[in-house]
Amino acid sequence: MSLIGRLIVIFIGFLVACFVAGMIVVGALLFPEFSDLGAGPVDQGTIDILLGFGFIFVSGFALVPAMLIAAITEALYIRSALAYAVGGGLVGLACYLGLVPFHSDTLQFEGIVRRHLEIMTGAGIVAGFVYWLIAGRNAGAWRDRPLPQKPPPPLPSNSRPDAG
């Protein structure tokens, strides 16, 4: 597979993984609203808008750390689903901690909400697995040289039109 084709597969895998992670984040954050029996039916247009914003949110914050993980796994030919799940969890953790204020005086994060941390890390794990399904299983395949093909067998001598 050529490098350009591999980059396209990586990009598509990243987009699908971000969409899945956005769905998980939106669904998990809205779950208390969905569990209320008196809420009634949910407007489909609202869900579509929230999923779009979830996708934009996750893809915007996860771009740099996810591409770093993808570059490392491509360079080292890492094709393990577990490695991508752990990498996705780290990306989800980094995305969440990027939003939490950090005080350099005390070297501590202020205001970490454990449920939100778990949601983002879990969404990252699932996104890493989805990325593995699409692009990670063939990491580093663009460097493999194609196998040399054997030449076709010669034609029988009486099948050539110029032989006679």
N, CA, C and O of each residue as an XYZ file, in Angstrom:
656
protein
N       0.854     -1.168      0.000
C       0.000      0.000      0.000
C       0.899      1.229      0.000
O       1.882      1.283      0.739
N       0.571      2.192     -0.808
C       1.392      3.390     -0.890
C       1.191      4.279      0.327
O       0.232      4.124      1.083
N       2.110      5.206      0.496
C       2.055      6.108      1.647
C       0.829      7.009      1.582
O       0.195      7.262      2.606
N       0.488      7.492      0.399
C      -0.695      8.358      0.252
C      -1.964      7.589      0.613
O      -2.825      8.116      1.318
N      -2.085      6.368      0.145
C      -3.245      5.543      0.486
C      -3.309      5.268      1.980
O      -4.389      5.252      2.571
N      -2.158      5.053      2.583
C      -2.125      4.797      4.030
C      -2.550      6.026      4.819
O      -3.263      5.908      5.816
N      -2.117      7.210      4.381
C      -2.525      8.452      5.044
C      -4.035      8.669      4.944
O      -4.652      9.177      5.880
N      -4.620      8.293      3.834
C      -6.072      8.415      3.670
C      -6.787      7.459      4.625
O      -7.782      7.835      5.245
N      -6.291      6.234      4.748
C      -6.884      5.260      5.673
C      -6.762      5.757      7.113
O      -7.702      5.627      7.896
N      -5.610      6.323      7.463
C      -5.402      6.856      8.811
C      -6.386      7.993      9.080
O      -6.977      8.058     10.158
N      -6.564      8.884      8.114
C      -7.480     10.008      8.280
C      -8.920      9.530      8.449
O      -9.642     10.030      9.312
N      -9.338      8.574      7.639
C     -10.707      8.038      7.752
C     -10.878      7.330      9.099
O     -11.909      7.490      9.753
N      -9.887      6.557      9.514
C      -9.945      5.897     10.817
C     -10.049      6.901     11.956
O     -10.791      6.689     12.915
N      -9.298      8.002     11.846
C      -9.365      9.048     12.872
C     -10.749      9.680     12.908
O     -11.299      9.890     13.989
N     -11.320      9.987     11.756
C     -12.648     10.617     11.729
C     -13.720      9.699     12.312
O     -14.556     10.151     13.095
N     -13.707      8.444     11.951
C     -14.714      7.507     12.467
C     -14.525      7.304     13.969
O     -15.505      7.244     14.712
N     -13.277      7.199     14.421
C     -13.017      7.036     15.854
C     -13.484      8.268     16.632
O     -14.028      8.134     17.727
N     -13.276      9.461     16.078
C     -13.732     10.687     16.746
C     -15.252     10.756     16.793
O     -15.824     11.221     17.779
N     -15.905     10.298     15.739
C     -17.372     10.303     15.738
C     -17.904      9.358     16.802
O     -18.848      9.697     17.516
N     -17.312      8.178     16.916
C     -17.747      7.211     17.933
C     -17.486      7.759     19.330
O     -18.337      7.645     20.211
N     -16.310      8.355     19.536
C     -16.004      8.931     20.848
C     -16.949     10.082     21.166
O     -17.370     10.231     22.313
N     -17.287     10.896     20.175
C     -18.250     11.982     20.387
C     -19.621     11.460     20.774
O     -20.296     12.037     21.627
N     -20.038     10.352     20.136
C     -21.319      9.752     20.495
C     -21.299      9.254     21.943
O     -22.279      9.415     22.670
N     -20.209      8.666     22.349
C     -20.111      8.161     23.722
C     -20.135      9.308     24.716
O     -20.833      9.240     25.728
N     -19.378     10.363     24.437
C     -19.337     11.510     25.353
C     -20.705     12.159     25.470
O     -21.167     12.436     26.577
N     -21.356     12.403     24.340
C     -22.686     13.036     24.367
C     -23.689     12.132     25.071
O     -24.468     12.597     25.904
N     -23.675     10.845     24.740
C     -24.621      9.915     25.374
C     -24.402      9.790     26.867
O     -25.362      9.742     27.636
N     -23.142      9.738     27.285
C     -22.852      9.584     28.714
C     -23.171     10.851     29.498
O     -23.637     10.777     30.635
N     -22.926     12.000     28.906
C     -23.220     13.244     29.612
C     -24.718     13.530     29.664
O     -25.192     14.189     30.590
N     -25.464     13.039     28.676
C     -26.908     13.255     28.658
C     -27.685     12.131     29.322
O     -28.908     12.217     29.439
N     -27.003     11.077     29.759
C     -27.705      9.932     30.318
C     -28.612     10.289     31.486
O     -29.721      9.760     31.560
N     -28.201     11.151     32.392
C     -29.152     11.499     33.470
C     -30.446     12.111     32.928
O     -31.512     11.906     33.508
N     -30.366     12.846     31.841
C     -31.576     13.418     31.240
C     -32.428     12.325     30.593
O     -33.656     12.362     30.677
N     -31.781     11.357     29.950
C     -32.525     10.286     29.296
C     -33.202      9.371     30.304
O     -34.253      8.801     30.012
N     -32.619      9.224     31.478
C     -33.171      8.295     32.457
C     -34.371      8.870     33.200
O     -35.057      8.133     33.908
N     -34.639     10.139     33.061
C     -35.805     10.747     33.700
C     -37.058     10.303     32.957
O     -37.205     10.588     31.769
N     -37.960      9.609     33.640
C     -39.141      9.057     32.979
C     -40.128     10.136     32.541
O     -40.912      9.912     31.619
N     -40.102     11.286     33.177
C     -41.045     12.332     32.824
C     -40.560     13.251     31.725
O     -41.248     14.216     31.392
N     -39.389     12.983     31.146
C     -38.821     13.889     30.148
C     -39.560     13.808     28.809
O     -39.597     14.802     28.084
N     -40.129     12.699     28.467
C     -40.811     12.549     27.191
C     -39.821     12.232     26.080
O     -38.643     11.991     26.344
N     -40.300     12.232     24.830
C     -39.413     11.894     23.709
C     -38.374     12.999     23.469
O     -38.622     14.177     23.726
N     -37.230     12.590     22.978
C     -36.133     13.519     22.706
C     -36.199     13.930     21.240
O     -36.392     13.088     20.362
N     -36.041     15.213     20.979
C     -36.075     15.738     19.616
C     -34.857     15.227     18.838
O     -33.722     15.374     19.292
N     -35.093     14.633     17.677
C     -34.012     14.058     16.876
C     -33.075     15.140     16.356
O     -31.871     14.907     16.254
N     -33.594     16.307     16.029
C     -32.742     17.396     15.565
C     -31.751     17.831     16.624
O     -30.601     18.144     16.316
N     -32.192     17.853     17.863
C     -31.298     18.219     18.964
C     -30.194     17.187     19.127
O     -29.033     17.540     19.331
N     -30.548     15.934     19.039
C     -29.535     14.870     19.147
C     -28.528     14.991     18.008
O     -27.329     14.832     18.239
N     -28.979     15.269     16.786
C     -28.063     15.426     15.658
C     -27.093     16.577     15.886
O     -25.903     16.456     15.596
N     -27.591     17.682     16.399
C     -26.728     18.837     16.660
C     -25.721     18.501     17.757
O     -24.543     18.842     17.644
N     -26.176     17.840     18.812
C     -25.268     17.475     19.902
C     -24.194     16.484     19.441
O     -23.040     16.578     19.858
N     -24.576     15.536     18.580
C     -23.580     14.599     18.061
C     -22.561     15.322     17.184
O     -21.373     15.001     17.220
N     -23.016     16.291     16.400
C     -22.095     17.083     15.588
C     -21.115     17.865     16.436
O     -19.919     17.894     16.148
N     -21.627     18.507     17.492
C     -20.737     19.239     18.388
C     -19.812     18.298     19.151
O     -18.653     18.634     19.397
N     -20.307     17.132     19.523
C     -19.449     16.143     20.188
C     -18.311     15.691     19.282
O     -17.174     15.542     19.730
N     -18.621     15.473     17.997
C     -17.598     15.088     17.028
C     -16.561     16.198     16.873
O     -15.359     15.933     16.880
N     -17.023     17.429     16.734
C     -16.106     18.559     16.570
C     -15.237     18.722     17.816
O     -14.032     18.952     17.717
N     -15.857     18.601     18.978
C     -15.126     18.732     20.240
C     -14.044     17.678     20.346
O     -12.888     18.000     20.618
N     -14.401     16.434     20.138
C     -13.440     15.341     20.310
C     -12.350     15.421     19.248
O     -11.171     15.263     19.563
N     -12.725     15.664     18.001
C     -11.710     15.689     16.953
C     -10.778     16.879     17.102
O      -9.593     16.772     16.785
N     -11.283     18.004     17.575
C     -10.426     19.165     17.750
C      -9.412     18.981     18.853
O      -8.245     19.338     18.688
N      -9.831     18.436     19.968
C      -8.911     18.252     21.092
C      -8.018     17.031     20.920
O      -6.914     16.998     21.461
N      -8.468     16.041     20.187
C      -7.717     14.789     20.089
C      -6.768     14.742     18.896
O      -6.010     13.781     18.757
N      -6.791     15.744     18.043
C      -6.006     15.668     16.808
C      -4.516     15.475     17.067
O      -3.926     14.524     16.555
N      -3.911     16.335     17.832
C      -2.462     16.254     18.035
C      -2.055     14.998     18.807
O      -1.158     14.285     18.357
N      -2.687     14.694     19.971
C      -2.243     13.464     20.653
C      -2.548     12.195     19.859
O      -1.766     11.245     19.902
N      -3.659     12.163     19.142
C      -3.993     10.961     18.366
C      -3.036     10.779     17.194
O      -2.646      9.653     16.885
N      -2.657     11.862     16.545
C      -1.709     11.738     15.444
C      -0.316     11.347     15.954
O       0.442     10.683     15.246
N       0.015     11.753     17.168
C       1.275     11.317     17.771
C       1.251      9.805     18.015
O       2.221      9.108     17.718
N       0.157      9.314     18.550
C       0.012      7.861     18.764
C       0.050      7.124     17.425
O       0.699      6.085     17.305
N      -0.646      7.664     16.414
C      -0.652      7.021     15.093
C       0.746      6.999     14.483
O       1.136      6.002     13.876
N       1.501      8.074     14.635
C       2.868      8.109     14.094
C       3.763      7.097     14.791
O       4.570      6.430     14.143
N       3.628      6.979     16.098
C       4.444      6.013     16.846
C       4.104      4.584     16.431
O       4.999      3.769     16.205
N       2.812      4.283     16.333
C       2.424      2.913     15.976
C       2.783      2.578     14.528
O       3.121      1.434     14.223
N       2.711      3.559     13.643
C       3.120      3.313     12.253
C       4.624      3.094     12.168
O       5.084      2.205     11.451
N       5.384      3.894     12.889
C       6.841      3.786     12.827
C       7.345      2.479     13.420
O       8.326      1.916     12.933
N       6.696      1.996     14.450
C       7.153      0.788     15.144
C       6.373     -0.465     14.745
O       6.548     -1.511     15.370
N       5.530     -0.390     13.735
C       4.730     -1.530     13.265
C       3.883     -2.143     14.377
O       3.730     -3.363     14.430
N       3.337     -1.328     15.255
C       2.522     -1.847     16.354
C       1.118     -2.101     15.823
O       0.448     -1.184     15.349
N       0.680     -3.348     15.906
C      -0.624     -3.732     15.364
C      -1.531     -4.360     16.410
O      -2.523     -4.991     16.046
N      -1.236     -4.216     17.668
C      -2.007     -4.818     18.740
C      -3.228     -3.964     19.081
O      -3.117     -2.745     19.218
N      -4.375     -4.592     19.215
C      -5.591     -3.877     19.591
C      -5.454     -3.275     20.988
O      -5.963     -2.185     21.248
N      -4.780     -3.968     21.867
C      -4.578     -3.465     23.221
C      -3.752     -2.180     23.218
O      -4.032     -1.260     23.987
N      -2.748     -2.114     22.367
C      -1.920     -0.903     22.286
C      -2.750      0.290     21.837
O      -2.576      1.396     22.349
N      -3.652      0.074     20.880
C      -4.494      1.175     20.409
C      -5.533      1.565     21.459
O      -5.875      2.742     21.577
N      -6.036      0.601     22.216
C      -6.985      0.930     23.285
C      -6.299      1.734     24.386
O      -6.861      2.707     24.888
N      -5.095      1.334     24.758
C      -4.350      2.085     25.772
C      -4.000      3.476     25.240
O      -4.127      4.466     25.960
N      -3.563      3.551     23.987
C      -3.264      4.849     23.385
C      -4.489      5.745     23.325
O      -4.396      6.944     23.587
N      -5.630      5.175     22.983
C      -6.871      5.948     22.962
C      -7.260      6.424     24.347
O      -7.733      7.549     24.509
N      -7.064      5.576     25.347
C      -7.334      5.988     26.721
C      -6.437      7.139     27.148
O      -6.886      8.065     27.823
N      -5.169      7.083     26.754
C      -4.251      8.185     27.065
C      -4.644      9.472     26.352
O      -4.526     10.562     26.912
N      -5.112      9.339     25.108
C      -5.571     10.520     24.374
C      -6.815     11.111     25.040
O      -6.919     12.330     25.172
N      -7.762     10.260     25.461
C      -8.946     10.747     26.165
C      -8.581     11.424     27.475
O      -9.153     12.456     27.826
N      -7.634     10.846     28.197
C      -7.155     11.445     29.438
C      -6.506     12.798     29.170
O      -6.744     13.759     29.901
N      -5.686     12.873     28.121
C      -5.033     14.135     27.782
C      -6.043     15.199     27.366
O      -5.893     16.374     27.699
N      -7.079     14.772     26.628
C      -8.112     15.730     26.218
C      -8.848     16.292     27.433
O      -9.129     17.489     27.491
N      -9.156     15.442     28.389
C      -9.856     15.929     29.568
C      -8.954     16.820     30.420
O      -9.378     17.887     30.864
N      -7.730     16.393     30.646
C      -6.821     17.183     31.483
C      -6.441     18.499     30.806
O      -6.041     19.450     31.478
N      -6.563     18.555     29.480
C      -6.328     19.812     28.778
C      -7.396     20.847     29.052
O      -7.174     22.039     28.839
N      -8.545     20.411     29.517
C      -9.650     21.325     29.817
C      -9.700     21.741     31.280
O     -10.379     22.708     31.625
N      -8.989     21.022     32.143
C      -9.025     21.282     33.580
C      -7.915     22.276     33.925
O      -6.785     22.126     33.461
N      -8.227     23.289     34.736
C      -7.186     24.257     35.103
C      -6.052     23.601     35.895
O      -6.278     22.788     36.791
N      -4.842     23.978     35.535
C      -3.645     23.467     36.207
C      -2.939     24.637     36.874
O      -2.643     25.644     36.230
N      -2.675     24.499     38.158
C      -1.981     25.553     38.893
C      -0.505     25.192     38.987
O      -0.130     24.183     39.585
N       0.316     26.029     38.390
C       1.747     25.742     38.361
C       2.415     25.960     39.718
O       3.506     25.445     39.963
N       1.768     26.718     40.597
C       2.349     26.927     41.929
C       2.291     25.654     42.760
O       3.271     25.275     43.401
N       1.139     25.000     42.746
C       0.956     23.783     43.534
C       1.175     22.516     42.724
O       1.195     21.420     43.284
N       1.338     22.652     41.413
C       1.498     21.525     40.495
C       0.353     20.522     40.615
O       0.576     19.312     40.666
N      -0.879     21.042     40.661
C      -2.056     20.192     40.772
C      -3.128     20.681     39.803
O      -3.208     21.861     39.462
N      -3.951     19.719     39.375
C      -5.141     20.052     38.608
C      -6.249     20.413     39.590
O      -6.428     19.729     40.598
N      -6.988     21.469     39.310
C      -8.063     21.915     40.190
C      -9.409     21.612     39.541
O      -9.644     21.991     38.393
N     -10.274     20.946     40.251
C     -11.642     20.738     39.774
C     -11.846     19.520     38.894
O     -12.698     19.548     38.007
N     -11.094     18.458     39.109
C     -11.298     17.241     38.320
C     -12.582     16.570     38.789
O     -12.767     16.316     39.979
N     -13.464     16.287     37.839
C     -14.694     15.547     38.121
C     -14.450     14.105     37.677
O     -14.216     13.842     36.497
N     -14.506     13.189     38.620
C     -14.142     11.805     38.332
C     -15.010     11.185     37.243
O     -14.501     10.455     36.393
N     -16.306     11.462     37.256
C     -17.203     10.894     36.233
C     -16.809     11.375     34.839
O     -16.795     10.587     33.893
N     -16.492     12.643     34.708
C     -16.106     13.182     33.400
C     -14.770     12.597     32.940
O     -14.578     12.318     31.756
N     -13.864     12.420     33.874
C     -12.584     11.797     33.555
C     -12.789     10.371     33.052
O     -12.155      9.955     32.083
N     -13.673      9.624     33.709
C     -13.958      8.256     33.284
C     -14.635      8.214     31.925
O     -14.345      7.334     31.114
N     -15.539      9.161     31.667
C     -16.232      9.204     30.379
C     -15.233      9.462     29.257
O     -15.252      8.776     28.235
N     -14.362     10.449     29.443
C     -13.398     10.794     28.388
C     -12.379      9.667     28.176
O     -12.014      9.370     27.039
N     -11.930      9.054     29.247
C     -10.976      7.957     29.102
C     -11.641      6.747     28.442
O     -11.043      6.113     27.573
N     -12.860      6.424     28.844
C     -13.586      5.315     28.215
C     -13.882      5.575     26.746
O     -13.777      4.672     25.915
N     -14.249      6.806     26.428
C     -14.488      7.155     25.019
C     -13.200      7.027     24.221
O     -13.224      6.607     23.064
N     -12.074      7.387     24.831
C     -10.791      7.235     24.154
C     -10.422      5.785     23.918
O      -9.864      5.444     22.874
N     -10.729      4.925     24.882
C     -10.444      3.499     24.718
C     -11.254      2.923     23.560
O     -10.718      2.201     22.720
N     -12.537      3.243     23.520
C     -13.388      2.745     22.427
C     -12.928      3.328     21.089
O     -12.892      2.624     20.080
N     -12.580      4.608     21.085
C     -12.107      5.238     19.843
C     -10.806      4.586     19.373
O     -10.612      4.390     18.173
N      -9.921      4.252     20.300
C      -8.686      3.568     19.920
C      -8.962      2.210     19.302
O      -8.306      1.819     18.337
N      -9.923      1.493     19.847
C     -10.287      0.194     19.282
C     -10.909      0.351     17.896
O     -10.613     -0.428     16.990
N     -11.771      1.354     17.730
C     -12.382      1.602     16.415
C     -11.303      1.973     15.402
O     -11.335      1.516     14.259
N     -10.355      2.798     15.820
C      -9.249      3.152     14.922
C      -8.452      1.911     14.538
O      -8.047      1.763     13.385
N      -8.226      1.020     15.501
C      -7.510     -0.212     15.195
C      -8.265     -1.036     14.164
O      -7.656     -1.603     13.257
N      -9.601     -1.107     14.297
C     -10.392     -1.878     13.331
C     -10.230     -1.346     11.915
O     -10.213     -2.117     10.956
N     -10.110     -0.023     11.781
C     -10.051      0.578     10.456
C      -8.612      0.670      9.943
O      -8.334      0.262      8.816
N      -7.707      1.193     10.748
C      -6.370      1.485     10.242
C      -5.245      0.792     11.002
O      -4.186      0.549     10.423
N      -5.434      0.474     12.251
C      -4.333     -0.027     13.068
C      -3.901     -1.439     12.780
O      -2.758     -1.802     13.056
N      -4.789     -2.249     12.231
C      -4.437     -3.644     11.971
C      -3.343     -3.774     10.926
O      -2.655     -4.793     10.864
N      -3.181     -2.742     10.101
C      -2.171     -2.783      9.047
C      -1.112     -1.706      9.246
O      -0.578     -1.180      8.269
N      -0.804     -1.375     10.473
C       0.168     -0.319     10.750
C       1.519     -0.658     10.133
O       2.010     -1.778     10.270
N       2.102      0.299      9.468
C       3.400      0.120      8.831
C       3.359     -0.632      7.525
O       4.412     -0.933      6.964
N       2.176     -0.950      7.017
C       2.066     -1.741      5.786
C       2.570     -0.981      4.564
O       2.926     -1.596      3.559
N       2.605      0.323      4.637
C       3.057      1.103      3.486
C       4.549      0.913      3.226
O       5.028      1.237      2.140
N       5.291      0.393      4.205
C       6.725      0.166      4.011
C       7.037     -1.199      3.424
O       8.143     -1.420      2.932
N       6.095     -2.104      3.466
C       6.339     -3.448      2.944
C       6.519     -3.389      1.432
O       5.734     -2.774      0.710
N       7.572     -4.045      0.986
C       7.794     -4.114     -0.456
C       6.874     -5.169     -1.047
O       6.650     -6.218     -0.442
N       6.341     -4.889     -2.233
C       5.502     -5.918     -2.849
C       6.346     -7.143     -3.211
O       7.512     -7.029     -3.588
N       5.733     -8.293     -3.086
C       6.423     -9.535     -3.413
C       6.706     -9.584     -4.903
O       5.857     -9.199     -5.707
N       7.896    -10.055     -5.284
C       8.189    -10.143     -6.718
C       7.293    -11.194     -7.372
O       7.109    -12.295     -6.854
N       6.758    -10.825     -8.499
C       5.883    -11.747     -9.215
C       6.700    -12.558    -10.212
O       7.605    -12.050    -10.875
N       6.350    -13.825    -10.292
C       7.039    -14.678    -11.243
C       6.525    -14.347    -12.644
O       5.349    -14.027    -12.815
N       7.401    -14.422    -13.643
C       6.923    -14.171    -15.010
C       5.979    -15.289    -15.438
O       6.071    -16.415    -14.949
N       5.072    -14.966    -16.355
C       4.145    -16.018    -16.803
C       4.907    -17.101    -17.565
O       5.972    -16.841    -18.125
N       4.355    -18.316    -17.581
C       5.044    -19.402    -18.309
C       5.039    -19.101    -19.816
O       4.151    -18.407    -20.313
N       6.013    -19.616    -20.518
C       6.060    -19.352    -21.970
C       4.895    -20.028    -22.691
O       4.374    -21.058    -22.262
N       4.518    -19.416    -23.781
C       3.439    -19.972    -24.598
C       3.943    -21.190    -25.369
O       5.129    -21.265    -25.692
N       3.077    -22.125    -25.662
C       3.494    -23.260    -26.489
C       3.952    -22.751    -27.862
O       3.457    -21.742    -28.366
N       4.891    -23.462    -28.441
C       5.486    -22.998    -29.700
C       4.475    -22.951    -30.846
O       4.637    -22.129    -31.748
N       3.459    -23.781    -30.853
C       2.514    -23.791    -31.971
C       1.386    -22.760    -31.776
O       0.517    -22.662    -32.642
N       1.364    -21.998    -30.689
C       0.297    -21.011    -30.487
C       0.706    -19.631    -30.951
O      -0.123    -18.720    -30.933
N       1.934    -19.437    -31.361
C       2.365    -18.124    -31.848
C       1.960    -17.954    -33.294
O       2.154    -18.852    -34.114
N       1.383    -16.773    -33.612
C       0.967    -16.591    -35.009
C       2.126    -16.456    -35.969
O       1.974    -16.801    -37.141
N       3.285    -15.968    -35.531
C       4.402    -15.785    -36.455
C       5.233    -17.059    -36.632
O       6.089    -17.126    -37.514
N       4.978    -18.070    -35.793
C       5.722    -19.317    -35.909
C       5.110    -20.164    -37.009
O       3.902    -20.402    -37.008
N       5.862    -20.586    -37.872
C       5.212    -21.435    -38.841
C       6.105    -22.122    -39.688
O       5.672    -22.878    -40.558
